[in-house]
Amino acid sequence: MQILKGEEMVLNDIIIDENNIAFIPSLGTSYQLNASAKKIIDLLKQGKNKNEIIKIISETTGAKWEDVYIDVEDFFQKLKIYGLIQ
């Protein structure tokens, strides 16, 4: 995974409010996040990679690693579709 830089936006630019609405000032777009999506973005901002994120979420929620992997992979695909990562 590579975070886009330069003319594209960077995940660190995302502003998330108390209602889990993510706003991207450089694009003028916003997205409604659930708690899991917010956690993934927070962990990405901390420099965690996909495997680290899966491990952290699995350990903190008690969910099976395989189930978390599917959810995280799906979210990463959505980030790619929106052009936030490549």
C-alpha positions as CSV (number, residue, x, y, z in Angstrom):
1,M,0.0,0.0,0.0
2,Q,1.2,3.4,-0.9
3,I,-0.3,6.7,0.4
4,L,-0.6,9.2,-2.4
5,K,1.3,12.4,-2.1
6,G,1.7,15.6,-4.0
7,E,-1.3,16.7,-6.0
8,E,-3.3,13.8,-4.6
9,M,-4.4,13.9,-1.0
10,V,-2.6,12.1,1.9
11,L,-4.5,10.2,4.5
12,N,-3.0,12.4,7.2
13,D,-5.1,15.3,5.7
14,I,-8.3,13.6,6.6
15,I,-10.2,15.4,9.4
16,I,-12.6,13.1,11.3
17,D,-15.2,14.8,13.5
18,E,-16.9,13.5,16.6
19,N,-19.7,12.0,14.4
20,N,-17.1,9.9,12.4
21,I,-17.5,12.1,9.4
22,A,-14.3,12.2,7.5
23,F,-13.6,15.4,5.5
24,I,-10.8,15.8,2.9
25,P,-10.2,19.5,2.5
26,S,-8.0,19.2,-0.6
27,L,-10.8,17.3,-2.4
28,G,-13.8,18.9,-0.8
29,T,-15.3,15.5,-0.1
30,S,-16.6,13.9,3.0
31,Y,-17.5,10.3,4.0
32,Q,-19.5,8.8,6.8
33,L,-17.3,6.3,8.7
34,N,-18.2,3.5,11.0
35,A,-16.1,2.9,14.1
36,S,-14.0,0.2,12.3
37,A,-13.2,2.5,9.4
38,K,-12.2,5.3,11.8
39,K,-9.9,2.9,13.7
40,I,-8.3,1.7,10.4
41,I,-7.6,5.3,9.3
42,D,-6.3,6.2,12.7
43,L,-3.9,3.3,12.6
44,L,-2.8,4.2,9.0
45,K,-2.1,7.7,10.2
46,Q,0.2,6.1,12.9
47,G,2.1,4.4,10.2
48,K,0.7,0.9,10.7
49,N,0.6,-1.5,7.7
50,K,-2.3,-3.7,6.8
51,N,-1.0,-6.8,8.8
52,E,-0.4,-4.7,11.9
53,I,-3.8,-3.2,11.6
54,I,-5.4,-6.6,11.3
55,K,-3.5,-7.9,14.3
56,I,-4.4,-4.9,16.5
57,I,-8.1,-5.0,15.6
58,S,-8.2,-8.8,16.1
59,E,-6.5,-8.6,19.5
60,T,-8.6,-5.6,20.8
61,T,-12.0,-7.0,19.6
62,G,-11.4,-10.7,20.1
63,A,-12.5,-11.3,16.5
64,K,-10.9,-14.0,14.4
65,W,-7.9,-12.9,12.4
66,E,-9.5,-14.3,9.2
67,D,-12.7,-12.3,9.7
68,V,-10.8,-9.1,10.4
69,Y,-8.6,-9.7,7.4
70,I,-11.7,-9.8,5.1
71,D,-13.1,-6.6,6.6
72,V,-9.8,-4.7,6.4
73,E,-9.0,-5.9,2.9
74,D,-12.5,-4.7,1.8
75,F,-11.9,-1.3,3.4
76,F,-8.5,-1.0,1.7
77,Q,-10.2,-1.8,-1.7
78,K,-12.6,1.1,-1.0
79,L,-9.7,3.4,-0.2
80,K,-8.2,2.5,-3.5
81,I,-11.4,3.1,-5.4
82,Y,-11.6,6.6,-3.9
83,G,-8.0,7.2,-4.8
84,L,-6.7,7.6,-1.3
85,I,-4.2,4.8,-1.5
86,Q,-2.7,2.8,-4.4
